[in-house]
């Protein structure tokens, strides 16, 4: 049994039940068992700080994933404001964009990498396939 902790540090109204279900389905389908996963939602200011500290990048990003060890799968930190902006750009519903980005973070914690064009394409294809499968 996996343990999923969700912490919303924003004023955004989020459907935490669906967020948990997406994460649970991802872990179950990928046979990831007996792990602890932390998901946190933050605003632009905090994400900007974290993105600069851990990636040396200026400005907010939609998601940061930090792999854990042993029973701790890792932590996913998401920026609700950035995800809302992206949803408009890609003409997606905000919730759909959020779930897709969550899947992207879970893929990172599962060992996928998008630092190359090939890796990015692979992650997008797997993410899209999974998104269509569970939602």
C-alpha positions in Angstrom: 0.0 0.0 0.0 1.3 3.4 -1.0 1.1 6.5 1.2 0.4 9.8 -0.6 0.6 13.1 1.3 -0.8 16.2 -0.4 -0.1 19.7 0.9 -1.8 22.7 -0.8 0.1 25.9 0.3 -1.9 28.0 -2.1 -5.4 29.6 -2.2 -6.2 27.6 -5.3 -9.1 25.3 -5.0 -7.9 21.8 -6.0 -9.7 18.5 -6.3 -7.4 16.7 -3.9 -9.5 13.5 -4.3 -8.8 13.3 -8.1 -5.2 14.3 -7.6 -4.8 11.4 -5.2 -6.6 9.0 -7.6 -4.4 10.0 -10.5 -1.3 9.3 -8.4 -2.6 6.0 -7.0 -3.6 4.8 -10.5 -0.1 5.7 -11.8 1.6 3.8 -9.0 -0.7 0.8 -9.3 -0.4 0.5 -13.1 3.4 0.9 -12.9 3.6 -1.7 -10.1 5.2 0.8 -7.6 4.3 -0.5 -4.2 4.9 0.3 -0.6 6.2 3.8 -1.3 5.6 7.2 0.3 4.9 10.0 -2.1 4.7 13.7 -1.2 2.9 16.2 -3.4 2.9 19.9 -2.6 1.3 22.9 -4.4 3.0 26.2 -4.1 2.7 29.7 -5.6 5.0 31.5 -8.1 7.2 33.1 -5.4 8.1 29.8 -3.7 8.5 28.0 -7.0 10.8 30.7 -8.3 12.9 30.3 -5.2 13.1 26.5 -5.5 13.7 26.6 -9.3 16.6 28.9 -8.8 18.1 27.0 -5.8 17.9 23.5 -7.3 18.1 24.1 -11.0 19.8 27.4 -11.3 16.9 28.7 -13.4 15.3 32.1 -13.0 11.5 32.3 -12.8 8.8 29.8 -11.9 8.3 26.4 -13.5 5.3 24.1 -13.5 6.8 21.2 -11.5 9.9 20.1 -9.7 10.4 16.4 -8.8 12.9 15.2 -6.2 13.6 11.5 -6.1 13.7 9.8 -2.7 15.4 6.7 -1.4 14.2 3.4 -0.1 10.5 3.6 0.8 10.3 7.3 0.0 9.5 7.5 -3.7 10.0 11.3 -3.7 8.4 14.7 -3.7 6.6 16.5 -6.4 6.2 20.3 -6.1 3.7 22.0 -8.4 3.0 25.7 -9.2 -0.7 26.2 -9.6 -0.4 29.7 -11.1 2.1 28.5 -13.7 -0.1 25.5 -14.6 -3.1 27.8 -15.1 -1.0 30.0 -17.5 0.2 26.9 -19.4 -3.3 25.6 -19.7 -4.3 28.8 -21.5 -1.3 28.7 -23.8 -2.0 25.0 -24.8 -5.8 25.6 -24.8 -6.3 22.9 -22.1 -8.6 22.8 -19.2 -6.7 23.8 -16.0 -7.5 20.5 -14.3 -6.4 18.5 -17.3 -3.1 20.4 -17.5 -2.6 19.8 -13.8 -3.2 16.1 -14.1 -0.9 15.8 -17.1 1.9 17.7 -15.3 1.4 15.5 -12.2 1.9 12.4 -14.5 5.0 14.1 -15.9 6.4 14.4 -12.4 5.5 10.8 -11.5 7.4 9.7 -14.7 10.5 11.6 -13.4 10.2 9.8 -10.1 10.0 6.5 -12.0 13.3 7.2 -13.7 12.3 9.0 -16.9 14.3 12.0 -18.0 13.5 14.8 -20.5 16.9 16.4 -20.8 17.3 15.2 -24.4 14.9 15.6 -27.3 14.4 11.8 -27.4 13.7 11.6 -23.7 11.3 14.6 -23.9 9.4 13.0 -26.7 9.3 9.6 -24.9 8.0 11.2 -21.7 5.3 13.2 -23.6 4.1 10.1 -25.5 4.0 8.0 -22.3 2.3 10.8 -20.4 -0.3 11.3 -23.1 -1.0 7.6 -23.3 -1.4 7.3 -19.5 -3.5 10.5 -19.3 -6.0 9.1 -21.9 -6.0 5.7 -20.1 -6.9 7.0 -16.6 -9.0 10.2 -17.2 
